[in-house]
Amino acid sequence: MIYDHRTYTCRPGTIKKHMKLYEDHGWVPQSRHLGQPAVYGAVETGDVNSYVHIWVYEDAADRAAKRAAMAADPEWQAYLGKSAEAGYLVKQVNTILTPASFVKA
């Protein structure tokens, strides 16, 4: 099992607009391909212009296959276009995590 931890940072004052854009246009196609995230939420302390989501995959091959299918989805591509046009995002950090051997997932 692997966890894909993603942190996105929005321009100040735009996170609510970005989250609404995602809710209206990105959530359905993304969840259709990736399933339900383990976590998806706005940062409340620290960098409050950020949000985090964590997706769970069986392994790197499962992640690659699901993300490739999502990337090919016209509805997801349309969302990416709307997001780029809006210009709310300024930074993205992706981290792949593997659980410690003593943690039961």
N, C-alpha and C positions, 0 to 999 in steps of 0.2 A: 504494500500500500504506500502511496505517496500523497502528499498534500501540496497543492499549488497555492501558495500564499501570495496575494497580489495587493499592493497598495497603490492607489491612484491619488494624485493631488490635483485639486482644482484651483483655478484662479480665485482669489478671495471674493467672497460674495456670490459665487456661482454654484456651490455644491448642491443646493436644493434644486436649482434649475437642471443641473446635470442628472441628479437622481430621478427627477420627473421624466426627463428625456429617456433615460434608461428604462424606467418603469413602463412608459408608454410604447417604446419601440425595441428595446433590447432584451428585456426579461424573458419574454416568450420564446424567441429563437434560441437564446443562450441556454435556458433551462431545458428546452426540448433536446438539445444535444449533450449537455453536461450533467443534467439532473439537478437535484437540489444542492446548493452549497452548504458546507458545514457552518459557515459564517458569512454574512453579508451585512455590513453596517457602517454607519458614519462614525468617525473618530470623535469622541466627546471631550477628551483631554489631550493635550499635546498639540499636534498639528490638526486643528479643527477644520482645515480645508481639505482633509483627506477622508477616504473611505477604504475599507478592507474587505476583500472576499477571499474565501478559502474553499477550493474545490478538491474533492477526494477522488483519486483514481486507483485502479488496481496496480498499475505500473506505468513506466514511461511509454510503452506501446499503446496502452489504453488511452493515456492522455493525448498522444499524438493522433490517434485515430479519431477520437471525439472532437478534438480541436480542428482537425482537417475537415471533418464533416460540417462543423459549424462555420468555418471560413468559406465553404462552398455554398452555404445557404443564402439565397438572395435576400431574405428578410434580415439576416444578420448583416449582410453587406450594406443594405439600405440604412440600418441603424448606424453603422460605422461612418457612413457618409454624413448623416445628420449630426453625429457627435463631432466629427472633424469640422463641419461647417460652423457649429456653435462655438467651438474653440474654448470650451471650458477647461479641458484637461491640460496640465502643464508638465506632469511628471508621472512616470509609472515605474514601479519596482516589483519584479517577480522573484520569488524565492521558492525553490522546490525543497520540501522537508520530508524526511523519512522518520517514522516513529522510533523512539528508543526501544530496545529489546524488552525492557521491563514494563512497557505500557501496553495494555490490552485495548486495542481499538475496536 
